[in-house]
Amino acid sequence: MAKRTLLSRQKIKAKYPNQWLLIEDYELDASTSLRKGRVLAHSKDREEIHRTLKKHTGNLCIHFTGSLPPDTGVIF
Amino acid sequence: MPRVVYDPSVSSIVVDLLLEAADGKSSLLIPVVLDTGASLTIVATDLMAQLGYDPANPSLGRQRIVMGSGVEYAPRTTVRSATAIGQKVANLEVLCHDLPPESGVDGLLGLNFLKHFKLTIRFRKGIIDLTKER
């Protein structure tokens, strides 16, 4: 099977807006932030990505391209 | 200097956290909220299992945690290493606990990681610097 395209973080966000992603072959910048990678799976459902993660091994990345709605606050 | 630039208009600060697997042969990068109000770092339970840390092991200590929603108990384990904002901490204690999917993250980066460094947050500009104290 052909390898998926290596995409920058910005292109990943544009191609898969507001989704959870599983990424392989990722590269990080000096601040440990995702710089680029190959998207293995994408979904609106975080649990689906967690389930897909179990089928893979190696160095992987979970990434969310969405953001909270502006009228939503967060308190943990 | 390790620096993260973020959108200052967002309601919480999300950074990437790199966790080393229990066998040291792989790693997982996940989104976490930088939370100076959290005493410990938290990671989703199934992700810790994926990394080989066995959060269901009954011999693990359970930590009482007081959250906004009430008091809960969560398994506590130690990861080989955790790296965020360009800084690495070896043998970091992590609580295995799930945050709601709506949070957009898989955990919290808490004080037990941040306290090893000098943390500067420029809220108006959206800049985080994390440096070693001299």
N, CA and C atoms of all chains as a GROMACS GRO file, in nm:
protein
  630
    1MET      N    1   0.084  -0.119   0.000
    1MET     CA    2   0.000   0.000   0.000
    1MET      C    3   0.088   0.125   0.000
    2ALA      N    4   0.049   0.224  -0.079
    2ALA     CA    5   0.128   0.347  -0.087
    2ALA      C    6   0.126   0.422   0.046
    3LYS      N    7   0.237   0.483   0.077
    3LYS     CA    8   0.244   0.560   0.201
    3LYS      C    9   0.163   0.687   0.188
    4ARG      N   10   0.098   0.725   0.297
    4ARG     CA   11   0.023   0.850   0.296
    4ARG      C   12   0.119   0.968   0.289
    5THR      N   13   0.064   1.080   0.242
    5THR     CA   14   0.147   1.199   0.223
    5THR      C   15   0.189   1.259   0.357
    6LEU      N   16   0.312   1.304   0.364
    6LEU     CA   17   0.360   1.376   0.482
    6LEU      C   18   0.307   1.519   0.473
    7LEU      N   19   0.230   1.559   0.575
    7LEU     CA   20   0.166   1.691   0.573
    7LEU      C   21   0.214   1.776   0.690
    8SER      N   22   0.222   1.905   0.667
    8SER     CA   23   0.255   1.996   0.777
    8SER      C   24   0.135   2.008   0.871
    9ARG      N   25   0.160   2.056   0.992
    9ARG     CA   26   0.053   2.074   1.090
    9ARG      C   27  -0.058   2.164   1.034
   10GLN      N   28  -0.018   2.268   0.964
   10GLN     CA   29  -0.117   2.361   0.908
   10GLN      C   30  -0.202   2.292   0.801
   11LYS      N   31  -0.139   2.210   0.717
   11LYS     CA   32  -0.214   2.141   0.612
   11LYS      C   33  -0.305   2.033   0.671
   12ILE      N   34  -0.256   1.970   0.776
   12ILE     CA   35  -0.339   1.869   0.844
   12ILE      C   36  -0.465   1.935   0.900
   13LYS      N   37  -0.449   2.050   0.962
   13LYS     CA   38  -0.564   2.120   1.020
   13LYS      C   39  -0.662   2.164   0.912
   14ALA      N   40  -0.609   2.207   0.797
   14ALA     CA   41  -0.697   2.251   0.688
   14ALA      C   42  -0.770   2.133   0.624
   15LYS      N   43  -0.703   2.019   0.615
   15LYS     CA   44  -0.762   1.903   0.548
   15LYS      C   45  -0.861   1.829   0.638
   16TYR      N   46  -0.835   1.829   0.769
   16TYR     CA   47  -0.920   1.755   0.863
   16TYR      C   48  -0.968   1.849   0.975
   17PRO      N   49  -1.051   1.946   0.943
   17PRO     CA   50  -1.091   2.042   1.046
   17PRO      C   51  -1.179   1.979   1.155
   18ASN      N   52  -1.154   2.022   1.278
   18ASN     CA   53  -1.236   1.981   1.392
   18ASN      C   54  -1.246   1.830   1.408
   19GLN      N   55  -1.132   1.761   1.394
   19GLN     CA   56  -1.131   1.615   1.405
   19GLN      C   57  -1.017   1.567   1.494
   20TRP      N   58  -1.036   1.445   1.544
   20TRP     CA   59  -0.930   1.374   1.613
   20TRP      C   60  -0.852   1.293   1.509
   21LEU      N   61  -0.720   1.292   1.522
   21LEU     CA   62  -0.635   1.225   1.422
   21LEU      C   63  -0.537   1.130   1.489
   22LEU      N   64  -0.505   1.023   1.418
   22LEU     CA   65  -0.392   0.937   1.455
   22LEU      C   66  -0.285   0.957   1.349
   23ILE      N   67  -0.165   0.990   1.392
   23ILE     CA   68  -0.059   1.031   1.299
   23ILE      C   69   0.065   0.946   1.322
   24GLU      N   70   0.131   0.906   1.215
   24GLU     CA   71   0.259   0.834   1.224
   24GLU      C   72   0.368   0.914   1.153
   25ASP      N   73   0.490   0.867   1.169
   25ASP     CA   74   0.606   0.934   1.106
   25ASP      C   75   0.608   1.084   1.134
   26TYR      N   76   0.575   1.120   1.257
   26TYR     CA   77   0.565   1.263   1.286
   26TYR      C   78   0.704   1.322   1.316
   27GLU      N   79   0.710   1.452   1.292
   27GLU     CA   80   0.830   1.529   1.329
   27GLU      C   81   0.788   1.637   1.427
   28LEU      N   82   0.876   1.665   1.522
   28LEU     CA   83   0.848   1.767   1.623
   28LEU      C   84   0.942   1.885   1.604
   29ASP      N   85   0.899   2.002   1.652
   29ASP     CA   86   0.992   2.115   1.654
   29ASP      C   87   1.065   2.117   1.789
   30ALA      N   88   1.144   2.219   1.813
   30ALA     CA   89   1.225   2.224   1.935
   30ALA      C   90   1.140   2.237   2.060
   31SER      N   91   1.013   2.271   2.045
   31SER     CA   92   0.923   2.286   2.160
   31SER      C   93   0.831   2.166   2.177
   32THR      N   94   0.870   2.052   2.117
   32THR     CA   95   0.793   1.927   2.128
   32THR      C   96   0.654   1.941   2.067
   33SER      N   97   0.636   2.035   1.977
   33SER     CA   98   0.506   2.052   1.910
   33SER      C   99   0.510   1.980   1.775
   34LEU      N  100   0.397   1.921   1.738
   34LEU     CA  101   0.387   1.852   1.610
   34LEU      C  102   0.419   1.949   1.496
   35ARG      N  103   0.509   1.907   1.407
   35ARG     CA  104   0.546   1.991   1.292
   35ARG      C  105   0.486   1.934   1.163
   36LYS      N  106   0.498   1.803   1.148
   36LYS     CA  107   0.441   1.736   1.031
   36LYS      C  108   0.423   1.588   1.059
   37GLY      N  109   0.345   1.521   0.977
   37GLY     CA  110   0.324   1.377   0.995
   37GLY      C  111   0.232   1.320   0.889
   38ARG      N  112   0.214   1.187   0.895
   38ARG     CA  113   0.124   1.118   0.802
   38ARG      C  114  -0.001   1.076   0.879
   39VAL      N  115  -0.119   1.116   0.830
   39VAL     CA  116  -0.245   1.086   0.897
   39VAL      C  117  -0.286   0.942   0.868
   40LEU      N  118  -0.293   0.861   0.975
   40LEU     CA  119  -0.336   0.721   0.962
   40LEU      C  120  -0.487   0.708   0.970
   41ALA      N  121  -0.550   0.790   1.054
   41ALA     CA  122  -0.695   0.782   1.074
   41ALA      C  123  -0.746   0.916   1.122
   42HIS      N  124  -0.873   0.943   1.089
   42HIS     CA  125  -0.934   1.067   1.136
   42HIS      C  126  -1.080   1.043   1.169
   43SER      N  127  -1.129   1.114   1.269
   43SER     CA  128  -1.267   1.093   1.313
   43SER      C  129  -1.311   1.211   1.399
   44LYS      N  130  -1.443   1.233   1.402
   44LYS     CA  131  -1.499   1.331   1.496
   44LYS      C  132  -1.504   1.272   1.637
   45ASP      N  133  -1.490   1.140   1.645
   45ASP     CA  134  -1.506   1.067   1.771
   45ASP      C  135  -1.369   1.030   1.829
   46ARG      N  136  -1.335   1.086   1.943
   46ARG     CA  137  -1.205   1.057   2.006
   46ARG      C  138  -1.188   0.909   2.035
   47GLU      N  139  -1.296   0.844   2.082
   47GLU     CA  140  -1.284   0.703   2.120
   47GLU      C  141  -1.251   0.615   2.000
   48GLU      N  142  -1.300   0.653   1.883
   48GLU     CA  143  -1.267   0.577   1.761
   48GLU      C  144  -1.118   0.584   1.733
   49ILE      N  145  -1.060   0.700   1.754
   49ILE     CA  146  -0.915   0.716   1.732
   49ILE      C  147  -0.838   0.636   1.838
   50HIS      N  148  -0.887   0.635   1.962
   50HIS     CA  149  -0.821   0.555   2.066
   50HIS      C  150  -0.827   0.406   2.032
   51ARG      N  151  -0.940   0.363   1.977
   51ARG     CA  152  -0.952   0.222   1.938
   51ARG      C  153  -0.857   0.189   1.822
   52THR      N  154  -0.848   0.281   1.727
   52THR     CA  155  -0.758   0.259   1.612
   52THR      C  156  -0.613   0.254   1.658
   53LEU      N  157  -0.581   0.334   1.757
   53LEU     CA  158  -0.444   0.336   1.810
   53LEU      C  159  -0.399   0.197   1.854
   54LYS      N  160  -0.493   0.119   1.909
   54LYS     CA  161  -0.458  -0.014   1.961
   54LYS      C  162  -0.413  -0.110   1.851
   55LYS      N  163  -0.447  -0.078   1.726
   55LYS     CA  164  -0.410  -0.165   1.614
   55LYS      C  165  -0.272  -0.130   1.557
   56HIS      N  166  -0.209  -0.029   1.613
   56HIS     CA  167  -0.081   0.018   1.558
   56HIS      C  168   0.028   0.016   1.666
   57THR      N  169   0.151   0.012   1.619
   57THR     CA  170   0.264   0.017   1.711
   57THR      C  171   0.364   0.122   1.663
   58GLY      N  172   0.462   0.149   1.746
   58GLY     CA  173   0.566   0.244   1.708
   58GLY      C  174   0.538   0.383   1.763
   59ASN      N  175   0.608   0.480   1.708
   59ASN     CA  176   0.592   0.618   1.754
   59ASN      C  177   0.471   0.681   1.686
   60LEU      N  178   0.371   0.714   1.767
   60LEU     CA  179   0.245   0.764   1.713
   60LEU      C  180   0.205   0.894   1.782
   61CYS      N  181   0.107   0.960   1.721
   61CYS     CA  182   0.064   1.090   1.773
   61CYS      C  183  -0.088   1.098   1.764
   62ILE      N  184  -0.149   1.146   1.871
   62ILE     CA  185  -0.291   1.180   1.867
   62ILE      C  186  -0.299   1.331   1.863
   63HIS      N  187  -0.382   1.381   1.774
   63HIS     CA  188  -0.388   1.526   1.754
   63HIS      C  189  -0.533   1.567   1.733
   64PHE      N  190  -0.573   1.680   1.790
   64PHE     CA  191  -0.709   1.732   1.772
   64PHE      C  192  -0.699   1.866   1.702
   65THR      N  193  -0.771   1.881   1.590
   65THR     CA  194  -0.759   2.003   1.511
   65THR      C  195  -0.868   2.106   1.545
   66GLY      N  196  -0.956   2.069   1.636
   66GLY     CA  197  -1.065   2.162   1.670
   66GLY      C  198  -1.028   2.252   1.786
   67SER      N  199  -1.126   2.328   1.827
   67SER     CA  200  -1.109   2.411   1.946
   67SER      C  201  -1.246   2.422   2.013
   68LEU      N  202  -1.243   2.462   2.137
   68LEU     CA  203  -1.369   2.474   2.210
   68LEU      C  204  -1.452   2.588   2.152
   69PRO      N  205  -1.584   2.574   2.153
   69PRO     CA  206  -1.667   2.687   2.110
   69PRO      C  207  -1.637   2.809   2.198
   70PRO      N  208  -1.646   2.930   2.141
   70PRO     CA  209  -1.608   3.050   2.216
   70PRO      C  210  -1.691   3.073   2.342
   71ASP      N  211  -1.811   3.014   2.349
   71ASP     CA  212  -1.894   3.035   2.467
   71ASP      C  213  -1.876   2.923   2.571
   72THR      N  214  -1.770   2.841   2.554
   72THR     CA  215  -1.747   2.731   2.646
   72THR      C  216  -1.624   2.753   2.731
   73GLY      N  217  -1.639   2.739   2.861
   73GLY     CA  218  -1.525   2.749   2.952
   73GLY      C  219  -1.482   2.611   2.996
   74VAL      N  220  -1.360   2.600   3.051
   74VAL     CA  221  -1.307   2.471   3.095
   74VAL      C  222  -1.259   2.484   3.239
   75ILE      N  223  -1.308   2.395   3.326
   75ILE     CA  224  -1.259   2.386   3.463
   75ILE      C  225  -1.240   2.238   3.492
   76PHE      N  226  -1.120   2.198   3.530
   76PHE     CA  227  -1.097   2.057   3.562
   76PHE      C  228  -1.093   2.041   3.713
   77MET      N  229   1.579   2.880   2.323
   77MET     CA  230   1.490   2.864   2.438
   77MET      C  231   1.361   2.796   2.392
   78PRO      N  232   1.320   2.686   2.461
   78PRO     CA  233   1.194   2.622   2.424
   78PRO      C  234   1.077   2.718   2.440
   79ARG      N  235   1.002   2.738   2.333
   79ARG     CA  236   0.893   2.836   2.334
   79ARG      C  237   0.776   2.782   2.252
   80VAL      N  238   0.657   2.795   2.308
   80VAL     CA  239   0.535   2.761   2.236
   80VAL      C  240   0.455   2.889   2.214
   81VAL      N  241   0.411   2.908   2.092
   81VAL     CA  242   0.326   3.022   2.061
   81VAL      C  243   0.184   2.970   2.040
   82TYR      N  244   0.088   3.030   2.108
   82TYR     CA  245  -0.051   2.985   2.095
   82TYR      C  246  -0.143   3.104   2.073
   83ASP      N  247  -0.264   3.074   2.033
   83ASP     CA  248  -0.364   3.178   2.008
   83ASP      C  249  -0.412   3.232   2.144
   84PRO      N  250  -0.383   3.357   2.178
   84PRO     CA  251  -0.419   3.407   2.310
   84PRO      C  252  -0.569   3.421   2.333
   85SER      N  253  -0.650   3.402   2.229
   85SER     CA  254  -0.795   3.414   2.246
   85SER      C  255  -0.859   3.281   2.289
   86VAL      N  256  -0.781   3.171   2.290
   86VAL     CA  257  -0.841   3.042   2.325
   86VAL      C  258  -0.871   3.036   2.475
   87SER      N  259  -0.965   2.946   2.510
   87SER     CA  260  -1.009   2.940   2.650
   87SER      C  261  -0.920   2.851   2.736
   88SER      N  262  -0.836   2.768   2.676
   88SER     CA  263  -0.738   2.692   2.754
   88SER      C  264  -0.613   2.672   2.669
   89ILE      N  265  -0.499   2.655   2.736
   89ILE     CA  266  -0.371   2.642   2.665
   89ILE      C  267  -0.341   2.494   2.644
   90VAL      N  268  -0.335   2.453   2.518
   90VAL     CA  269  -0.308   2.313   2.485
   90VAL      C  270  -0.167   2.300   2.429
   91VAL      N  271  -0.092   2.204   2.482
   91VAL     CA  272   0.043   2.176   2.432
   91VAL      C  273   0.054   2.026   2.403
   92ASP      N  274   0.157   1.987   2.333
   92ASP     CA  275   0.180   1.845   2.303
   92ASP      C  276   0.270   1.784   2.411
   93LEU      N  277   0.232   1.665   2.456
   93LEU     CA  278   0.310   1.593   2.558
   93LEU      C  279   0.357   1.461   2.498
   94LEU      N  280   0.488   1.438   2.500
   94LEU     CA  281   0.547   1.315   2.446
   94LEU      C  282   0.576   1.219   2.561
   95LEU      N  283   0.511   1.103   2.557
   95LEU     CA  284   0.526   1.003   2.664
   95LEU      C  285   0.603   0.884   2.612
   96GLU      N  286   0.703   0.840   2.688
   96GLU     CA  287   0.782   0.723   2.649
   96GLU      C  288   0.713   0.597   2.699
   97ALA      N  289   0.708   0.495   2.616
   97ALA     CA  290   0.642   0.369   2.653
   97ALA      C  291   0.721   0.298   2.764
   98ALA      N  292   0.653   0.206   2.832
   98ALA     CA  293   0.713   0.135   2.945
   98ALA      C  294   0.838   0.058   2.904
   99ASP      N  295   0.839   0.007   2.779
   99ASP     CA  296   0.955  -0.071   2.734
   99ASP      C  297   1.064   0.018   2.672
  100GLY      N  298   1.038   0.147   2.664
  100GLY     CA  299   1.137   0.240   2.609
  100GLY      C  300   1.155   0.232   2.459
  101LYS      N  301   1.070   0.156   2.391
  101LYS     CA  302   1.091   0.134   2.246
  101LYS      C  303   1.001   0.219   2.159
  102SER      N  304   0.904   0.285   2.218
  102SER     CA  305   0.815   0.370   2.138
  102SER      C  306   0.767   0.485   2.224
  103SER      N  307   0.690   0.573   2.160
  103SER     CA  308   0.638   0.689   2.233
  103SER      C  309   0.506   0.732   2.172
  104LEU      N  310   0.436   0.815   2.246
  104LEU     CA  311   0.306   0.865   2.200
  104LEU      C  312   0.298   1.014   2.233
  105LEU      N  313   0.261   1.090   2.132
  105LEU     CA  314   0.244   1.235   2.149
  105LEU      C  315   0.094   1.263   2.163
  106ILE      N  316   0.056   1.334   2.268
  106ILE     CA  317  -0.088   1.361   2.291
  106ILE      C  318  -0.110   1.508   2.326
  107PRO      N  319  -0.232   1.559   2.301
  107PRO     CA  320  -0.262   1.696   2.341
  107PRO      C  321  -0.306   1.701   2.487
  108VAL      N  322  -0.250   1.796   2.560
  108VAL     CA  323  -0.285   1.812   2.702
  108VAL      C  324  -0.303   1.961   2.732
  109VAL      N  325  -0.382   1.989   2.834
  109VAL     CA  326  -0.397   2.127   2.880
  109VAL      C  327  -0.286   2.159   2.979
  110LEU      N  328  -0.221   2.271   2.958
  110LEU     CA  329  -0.124   2.318   3.057
  110LEU      C  330  -0.205   2.372   3.174
  111ASP      N  331  -0.190   2.308   3.292
  111ASP     CA  332  -0.279   2.337   3.404
  111ASP      C  333  -0.199   2.357   3.532
  112THR      N  334  -0.171   2.482   3.566
  112THR     CA  335  -0.097   2.509   3.690
  112THR      C  336  -0.184   2.485   3.813
  113GLY      N  337  -0.313   2.459   3.793
  113GLY     CA  338  -0.401   2.426   3.905
  113GLY      C  339  -0.406   2.277   3.934
  114ALA      N  340  -0.341   2.197   3.851
  114ALA     CA  341  -0.338   2.051   3.872
  114ALA      C  342  -0.207   2.013   3.939
  115SER      N  343  -0.214   1.945   4.053
  115SER     CA  344  -0.090   1.908   4.121
  115SER      C  345  -0.015   1.798   4.047
  116LEU      N  346  -0.089   1.711   3.978
  116LEU     CA  347  -0.025   1.600   3.907
  116LEU      C  348  -0.064   1.601   3.759
  117THR      N  349   0.020   1.538   3.678
  117THR     CA  350  -0.008   1.522   3.536
  117THR      C  351  -0.107   1.407   3.518
  118ILE      N  352  -0.202   1.426   3.430
  118ILE     CA  353  -0.307   1.327   3.407
  118ILE      C  354  -0.303   1.284   3.260
  119VAL      N  355  -0.319   1.152   3.238
  119VAL     CA  356  -0.325   1.098   3.102
  119VAL      C  357  -0.440   0.997   3.094
  120ALA      N  358  -0.509   0.994   2.981
  120ALA     CA  359  -0.622   0.903   2.962
  120ALA      C  360  -0.580   0.758   2.989
  121THR      N  361  -0.668   0.686   3.057
  121THR     CA  362  -0.637   0.550   3.103
  121THR      C  363  -0.599   0.455   2.988
  122ASP      N  364  -0.677   0.458   2.880
  122ASP     CA  365  -0.648   0.361   2.772
  122ASP      C  366  -0.517   0.395   2.700
  123LEU      N  367  -0.479   0.521   2.701
  123LEU     CA  368  -0.350   0.557   2.638
  123LEU      C  369  -0.233   0.507   2.723
  124MET      N  370  -0.250   0.514   2.855
  124MET     CA  371  -0.145   0.460   2.942
  124MET      C  372  -0.132   0.308   2.923
  125ALA      N  373  -0.247   0.242   2.904
  125ALA     CA  374  -0.243   0.097   2.878
  125ALA      C  375  -0.171   0.069   2.746
  126GLN      N  376  -0.201   0.150   2.646
  126GLN     CA  377  -0.136   0.134   2.515
  126GLN      C  378   0.015   0.148   2.526
  127LEU      N  379   0.059   0.232   2.618
  127LEU     CA  380   0.203   0.254   2.638
  127LEU      C  381   0.266   0.147   2.727
  128GLY      N  382   0.182   0.052   2.773
  128GLY     CA  383   0.236  -0.060   2.850
  128GLY      C  384   0.245  -0.037   2.999
  129TYR      N  385   0.170   0.058   3.051
  129TYR     CA  386   0.181   0.088   3.195
  129TYR      C  387   0.076   0.018   3.282
  130ASP      N  388  -0.015  -0.056   3.225
  130ASP     CA  389  -0.110  -0.139   3.299
  130ASP      C  390  -0.181  -0.066   3.413
  131PRO      N  391  -0.264   0.034   3.380
  131PRO     CA  392  -0.333   0.109   3.486
  131PRO      C  393  -0.434   0.025   3.564
  132ALA      N  394  -0.472  -0.094   3.510
  132ALA     CA  395  -0.569  -0.178   3.581
  132ALA      C  396  -0.501  -0.264   3.688
  133ASN      N  397  -0.370  -0.260   3.695
  133ASN     CA  398  -0.297  -0.342   3.793
  133ASN      C  399  -0.338  -0.300   3.935
  134PRO      N  400  -0.396  -0.395   4.013
  134PRO     CA  401  -0.445  -0.358   4.146
  134PRO      C  402  -0.334  -0.318   4.243
  135SER      N  403  -0.208  -0.351   4.208
  135SER     CA  404  -0.099  -0.315   4.300
  135SER      C  405  -0.060  -0.168   4.287
  136LEU      N  406  -0.111  -0.100   4.186
  136LEU     CA  407  -0.079   0.042   4.171
  136LEU      C  408  -0.146   0.124   4.281
  137GLY      N  409  -0.078   0.225   4.328
  137GLY     CA  410  -0.138   0.316   4.425
  137GLY      C  411  -0.252   0.393   4.361
  138ARG      N  412  -0.351   0.426   4.441
  138ARG     CA  413  -0.460   0.508   4.390
  138ARG      C  414  -0.455   0.643   4.459
  139GLN      N  415  -0.465   0.745   4.379
  139GLN     CA  416  -0.452   0.882   4.428
  139GLN      C  417  -0.590   0.945   4.441
  140ARG      N  418  -0.615   1.007   4.555
  140ARG     CA  419  -0.739   1.083   4.572
  140ARG      C  420  -0.723   1.214   4.497
  141ILE      N  421  -0.815   1.246   4.410
  141ILE     CA  422  -0.805   1.371   4.335
  141ILE      C  423  -0.932   1.454   4.353
  142VAL      N  424  -0.912   1.579   4.383
  142VAL     CA  425  -1.023   1.671   4.401
  142VAL      C  426  -1.034   1.753   4.274
  143MET      N  427  -1.146   1.733   4.202
  143MET     CA  428  -1.166   1.805   4.075
  143MET      C  429  -1.286   1.897   4.088
  144GLY      N  430  -1.309   1.976   3.985
  144GLY     CA  431  -1.423   2.066   3.987
  144GLY      C  432  -1.554   1.991   4.004
  145SER      N  433  -1.557   1.867   3.953
  145SER     CA  434  -1.680   1.788   3.958
  145SER      C  435  -1.694   1.706   4.085
  146GLY      N  436  -1.594   1.707   4.174
  146GLY     CA  437  -1.602   1.630   4.297
  146GLY      C  438  -1.473   1.554   4.324
  147VAL      N  439  -1.481   1.458   4.416
  147VAL     CA  440  -1.363   1.380   4.454
  147VAL      C  441  -1.367   1.244   4.384
  148GLU      N  442  -1.252   1.206   4.326
  148GLU     CA  443  -1.243   1.075   4.260
  148GLU      C  444  -1.110   1.009   4.298
  149TYR      N  445  -1.096   0.882   4.266
  149TYR     CA  446  -0.972   0.809   4.290
  149TYR      C  447  -0.920   0.756   4.156
  150ALA      N  448  -0.791   0.770   4.134
  150ALA     CA  449  -0.734   0.729   4.005
  150ALA      C  450  -0.602   0.655   4.028
  151PRO      N  451  -0.574   0.551   3.944
  151PRO     CA  452  -0.445   0.481   3.956
  151PRO      C  453  -0.330   0.576   3.926
  152ARG      N  454  -0.222   0.556   4.001
  152ARG     CA  455  -0.103   0.641   3.985
  152ARG      C  456   0.014   0.553   3.943
  153THR      N  457   0.082   0.593   3.836
  153THR     CA  458   0.197   0.516   3.790
  153THR      C  459   0.308   0.613   3.747
  154THR      N  460   0.422   0.558   3.711
  154THR     CA  461   0.536   0.642   3.675
  154THR      C  462   0.577   0.613   3.531
  155VAL      N  463   0.581   0.716   3.447
  155VAL     CA  464   0.627   0.698   3.310
  155VAL      C  465   0.779   0.717   3.302
  156ARG      N  466   0.841   0.646   3.209
  156ARG     CA  467   0.988   0.653   3.195
  156ARG      C  468   1.033   0.797   3.172
  157SER      N  469   0.961   0.865   3.082
  157SER     CA  470   0.992   1.007   3.059
  157SER      C  471   0.874   1.076   2.995
  158ALA      N  472   0.868   1.206   3.020
  158ALA     CA  473   0.764   1.290   2.959
  158ALA      C  474   0.833   1.417   2.911
  159THR      N  475   0.798   1.460   2.789
  159THR     CA  476   0.860   1.579   2.731
  159THR      C  477   0.752   1.672   2.681
  160ALA      N  478   0.763   1.800   2.717
  160ALA     CA  479   0.669   1.901   2.667
  160ALA      C  480   0.742   2.035   2.664
  161ILE      N  481   0.701   2.119   2.572
  161ILE     CA  482   0.759   2.254   2.557
  161ILE      C  483   0.912   2.245   2.556
  162GLY      N  484   0.963   2.142   2.494
  162GLY     CA  485   1.107   2.128   2.477
  162GLY      C  486   1.183   2.082   2.600
  163GLN      N  487   1.113   2.044   2.705
  163GLN     CA  488   1.180   2.002   2.829
  163GLN      C  489   1.135   1.860   2.867
  164LYS      N  490   1.231   1.784   2.919
  164LYS     CA  491   1.206   1.643   2.949
  164LYS      C  492   1.220   1.616   3.099
  165VAL      N  493   1.127   1.537   3.152
  165VAL     CA  494   1.135   1.492   3.292
  165VAL      C  495   1.134   1.340   3.292
  166ALA      N  496   1.232   1.281   3.358
  166ALA     CA  497   1.237   1.134   3.368
  166ALA      C  498   1.158   1.089   3.490
  167ASN      N  499   1.102   0.971   3.480
  167ASN     CA  500   1.029   0.908   3.591
  167ASN      C  501   0.923   1.001   3.651
  168LEU      N  502   0.832   1.041   3.566
  168LEU     CA  503   0.726   1.133   3.608
  168LEU      C  504   0.603   1.054   3.653
  169GLU      N  505   0.552   1.090   3.770
  169GLU     CA  506   0.427   1.028   3.817
  169GLU      C  507   0.310   1.081   3.736
  170VAL      N  508   0.222   0.990   3.696
  170VAL     CA  509   0.106   1.026   3.613
  170VAL      C  510  -0.018   0.959   3.670
  171LEU      N  511  -0.126   1.033   3.675
  171LEU     CA  512  -0.254   0.974   3.713
  171LEU      C  513  -0.326   0.928   3.587
  172CYS      N  514  -0.386   0.810   3.594
  172CYS     CA  515  -0.461   0.756   3.480
  172CYS      C  516  -0.607   0.795   3.500
  173HIS      N  517  -0.652   0.887   3.420
  173HIS     CA  518  -0.788   0.939   3.440
  173HIS      C  519  -0.837   0.997   3.308
  174ASP      N  520  -0.966   0.977   3.279
  174ASP     CA  521  -1.020   1.021   3.150
  174ASP      C  522  -1.090   1.156   3.162
  175LEU      N  523  -1.056   1.245   3.073
  175LEU     CA  524  -1.124   1.374   3.064
  175LEU      C  525  -1.227   1.366   2.952
  176PRO      N  526  -1.332   1.447   2.957
  176PRO     CA  527  -1.436   1.438   2.855
  176PRO      C  528  -1.381   1.467   2.715
  177PRO      N  529  -1.431   1.398   2.612
  177PRO     CA  530  -1.385   1.425   2.474
  177PRO      C  531  -1.403   1.570   2.434
  178GLU      N  532  -1.507   1.634   2.489
  178GLU     CA  533  -1.534   1.775   2.455
  178GLU      C  534  -1.420   1.867   2.495
  179SER      N  535  -1.333   1.820   2.586
  179SER     CA  536  -1.221   1.903   2.630
  179SER      C  537  -1.118   1.920   2.518
  180GLY      N  538  -1.118   1.830   2.420
  180GLY     CA  539  -1.022   1.839   2.310
  180GLY      C  540  -0.882   1.796   2.348
  181VAL      N  541  -0.868   1.731   2.463
  181VAL     CA  542  -0.736   1.688   2.508
  181VAL      C  543  -0.743   1.546   2.564
  182ASP      N  544  -0.625   1.487   2.584
  182ASP     CA  545  -0.616   1.354   2.643
  182ASP      C  546  -0.549   1.357   2.780
  183GLY      N  547  -0.536   1.477   2.837
  183GLY     CA  548  -0.475   1.483   2.970
  183GLY      C  549  -0.443   1.625   3.012
  184LEU      N  550  -0.378   1.634   3.126
  184LEU     CA  551  -0.336   1.762   3.182
  184LEU      C  552  -0.186   1.758   3.209
  185LEU      N  553  -0.119   1.869   3.182
  185LEU     CA  554   0.022   1.883   3.220
  185LEU      C  555   0.024   1.961   3.350
  186GLY      N  556   0.053   1.888   3.459
  186GLY     CA  557   0.039   1.946   3.592
  186GLY      C  558   0.168   1.995   3.654
  187LEU      N  559   0.155   2.039   3.778
  187LEU     CA  560   0.268   2.101   3.848
  187LEU      C  561   0.385   2.005   3.870
  188ASN      N  562   0.357   1.874   3.883
  188ASN     CA  563   0.470   1.784   3.908
  188ASN      C  564   0.566   1.778   3.789
  189PHE      N  565   0.520   1.820   3.670
  189PHE     CA  566   0.610   1.838   3.556
  189PHE      C  567   0.666   1.980   3.556
  190LEU      N  568   0.578   2.077   3.565
  190LEU     CA  569   0.617   2.218   3.546
  190LEU      C  570   0.714   2.268   3.653
  191LYS      N  571   0.704   2.211   3.775
  191LYS     CA  572   0.783   2.263   3.886
  191LYS      C  573   0.935   2.244   3.867
  192HIS      N  574   0.973   2.162   3.771
  192HIS     CA  575   1.116   2.140   3.744
  192HIS      C  576   1.179   2.258   3.668
  193PHE      N  577   1.096   2.351   3.623
  193PHE     CA  578   1.144   2.455   3.531
  193PHE      C  579   1.094   2.593   3.574
  194LYS      N  580   1.145   2.691   3.501
  194LYS     CA  581   1.091   2.827   3.513
  194LYS      C  582   0.989   2.844   3.401
  195LEU      N  583   0.864   2.868   3.440
  195LEU     CA  584   0.755   2.881   3.342
  195LEU      C  585   0.714   3.027   3.330
  196THR      N  586   0.717   3.077   3.208
  196THR     CA  587   0.671   3.214   3.182
  196THR      C  588   0.560   3.209   3.078
  197ILE      N  589   0.445   3.264   3.113
  197ILE     CA  590   0.333   3.271   3.018
  197ILE      C  591   0.300   3.418   2.994
  198ARG      N  592   0.312   3.458   2.869
  198ARG     CA  593   0.274   3.595   2.830
  198ARG      C  594   0.135   3.586   2.769
  199PHE      N  595   0.036   3.602   2.853
  199PHE     CA  596  -0.102   3.576   2.813
  199PHE      C  597  -0.149   3.667   2.700
  200ARG      N  598  -0.108   3.792   2.702
  200ARG     CA  599  -0.157   3.884   2.599
  200ARG      C  600  -0.098   3.853   2.462
  201LYS      N  601   0.025   3.797   2.461
  201LYS     CA  602   0.090   3.766   2.334
  201LYS      C  603   0.075   3.619   2.294
  202GLY      N  604   0.036   3.534   2.392
  202GLY     CA  605   0.023   3.392   2.363
  202GLY      C  606   0.158   3.324   2.347
  203ILE      N  607   0.248   3.347   2.442
  203ILE     CA  608   0.382   3.288   2.436
  203ILE      C  609   0.412   3.216   2.568
  204ILE      N  610   0.459   3.093   2.557
  204ILE     CA  611   0.500   3.016   2.675
  204ILE      C  612   0.648   2.984   2.662
  205ASP      N  613   0.723   3.018   2.765
  205ASP     CA  614   0.864   2.980   2.772
  205ASP      C  615   0.883   2.887   2.892
  206LEU      N  616   0.954   2.778   2.870
  206LEU     CA  617   0.983   2.684   2.979
  206LEU      C  618   1.133   2.660   2.978
  207THR      N  619   1.199   2.708   3.080
  207THR     CA  620   1.345   2.701   3.082
  207THR      C  621   1.394   2.638   3.212
  208LYS      N  622   1.517   2.588   3.208
  208LYS     CA  623   1.577   2.533   3.330
  208LYS      C  624   1.619   2.648   3.420
  209GLU      N  625   1.592   2.636   3.551
  209GLU     CA  626   1.634   2.738   3.647
  209GLU      C  627   1.785   2.732   3.666
  210ARG      N  628   1.848   2.847   3.676
  210ARG     CA  629   1.993   2.849   3.701
  210ARG      C  630   2.019   2.856   3.851
   0.00000   0.00000   0.00000
